[in-house]
Each structure stands twice: as C-alpha cells, then as structure tokens.
Amino acid sequence: MSQKVKVSEVVVLAGLAAFAYWRYSKMTVHEKEKVYSDIKEIGEKVIKELLPEGIKGLLPSFAKS
C-alpha cells in the first residue's frame, strides 16, 4: 500500500469518528440510553453465541447462563 492510500484511510476514519462524536453529542438522554442498551445487548449476544464454553465459565456474568 502506498503512503497516500494509508493517509487517506486515516483521514476517512477520523472523519467518521468526528461525525459519530458530533451525532452522539446531539442525542437526547433517552436516545443515548437506547444506544448503550443496544450495544450491551449485542455484546452479550455475541459472547453467548461465539465464546467457547470453557471461557464462558470464567466470566462471572455468564457462568450460570
């Protein structure tokens, strides 16, 4: 990969991060809580489906699930 491509990728990622920050800062408290709960729900779903059983036993929140 050339240096120009790497720099342009970094600029695009920085722009996306700035847009996401701006968008999040303009949300209401209710919208922020919904985003947080959605992310938490997706994370728990990924852990339940993809994490091996041996490792799940090491996590206190998933030991009994």
Summary of the structure (lengths in Angstrom):
residues: 65
radius of gyration: 18.2
end to end distance: 45.3
largest distance: 50.6
contacts: 124
relative contact order: 0.07
helix: 75%
strand: 0%
